Amino acid sequence: MYSRLTSLEMAEGERTTDYVLKAEAAWTSLADAGEKLSEGLIIAMLLKGLPETYKPFEVYVTQSEKEYSLADFRKALREY
């Protein structure tokens, strides 16, 4: 599950909702196995796997003073 999460990449034409759901499924599987991962880590993994066209979004999120929860991140990603 770790390798699935760390190698996560958004496929061309994939909807952001489906991309986030893949990451959350891996995160949930790890949690069910007793691994505790922070929301910040899952957000970092999601950002890492976004295509280059999302670079402005990545810069905005990482440079923002706001501490994003996963729910806030999902909303911002959908709005982008």
Disulfide bonds with the S-S distance in Angstrom:
none
